[in-house]
Amino acid sequence: MEPALLLIAHGSRQPEANADLVYVVEQLRRRSQAVVETSYLELAEPNIDEGGARCVAAGAECVVLLPYFLSAGVHVLRDLTAARDRLAERFPGVEFRLAEPLGRHPLLLDVVTDRAREAVDRPQNASAKA
């Protein structure tokens, strides 16, 4: 069985702000047979503990916590590490691994370049679309 993927975003009180993570999770589910779940650090549901429990309930023996963050700030270094440790204690038969945040991945340079090109090509009064 493939490792389950638990994507973790900061979370917002605004549902439309959380919609990006939901979209990414839906697309990943279409690409793979792996269990893929959403979770949020704060301000939205499900929280990380609930998301991890969903992965375990789906039969995962290994869960990769994937920070949907650009940098390894306090949330990744402290909060997500603590969440991983809590989940490992709660589910001792399951392996929990914390992945690196997105920020220094080389493909992110392509994304930044594409977004800049889109801004230049878009009419000045048009609103930005993600």
N, C-alpha and C positions, 0 to 999 in steps of 0.2 A: 504494500500500500504506500502511495506517495505521502509525503508529509502534508499535514493540513497547513493552510496559510491563514493566519489571523492578521488582517490589515488593521493598523491602528492609526487613527487620525486624532488631532487634538480634540475636535468636537466644537459645536457651536449651538447656540439656542435657535439659530435660523436654519430650518430644514434645508433650504436651498444651498446653504454652505456645506452641509453634510452630503449633499447629492453627488459630489465628485467621487467620494470614496465608494458610495453605493454603485456608481457606474463602473468604477475600476473592478470592484468585486464581481459584478455581473459579467463583465468581459472576461475576467480570469476563469470564472466558472464555465464559460462557453469553450475555452481553450483546453480545459483539463478535466480529468476525472477526480482531481483532488478536492477535498473539502476546503472551501474558501469562505471565510466569515469576516464581517465588519466588526469593529469595536472602536470605542472612543475613550480617550483619556479622561475627559470631563465634559460636562454640559450637554451630552447626548447619550442615547442608549442604542445598543447595549454597551456596557462598560467592558473593560478588558477581561475582568474575571468572568463575566457572563459569556463573552465571546469565546474565551478559552474553554469554558464548560461545554459550549455548543460543539466545539471541535472534538472534545473527548466523547461526548454523547454520540457523535457520528462515527465513532470507532477509531479515531486518530491515536496512533502510538507515538507520533512525533508531531509537534506543532511548532511552526516557525512564526514568530512574532515579527511582523514586517512594519517598521515605523514609516508611515506616510508623512514624513517630516523631511525638511531639507538639510538640517544639520543636527549634529550630536550635542545638543544643548542639555540643559538640566532635565528636561522631560525624558530624553532618551537615556542619558547616562544614569539618572537617579530613578525616575518614576517608572520607566519601562523595565529597567533591571529589577526593581522591587516587584513589579507585577509578574515578571517571569519567575522570580523566586517564590512568590505566593502560590502561583499555579503549580509549580513543581512540588511544593509541599502538600498542596491539596490533592494532587493527582500523582502520587509517587511512581506509578507504573508507566507514566508518560514522559517523554523527553520534550522539554521546551527550550527552543533556541531563539536568541534575539539577533535579528539581521541588522545590518548597517542601515542608516537612513539614506535617503535618495541622493543627497547633495553632491557627493564627489563621483558619482557614477559617470563614466565617460559619455554615455548616451544622453545625459542631461544637457550637455553642451549643444547637441543637435536640437533638443527641444527649445532651448533658449534662443538659438539662432532662428528656428522656425517661427517662434512667437514674435521676434523682432521683425522678421520679414513680413509676417501677417499684418503687423501694425503699420508698416510702411505702405503696404499694398492696399489696405483698407481705406475707404473714403474717410476723411478727417472727422466728419460728424457721426459716423456709424459707431454704434456701441460695440465693445469688445465681446466676443463669444469664445468660450473655452471649449 
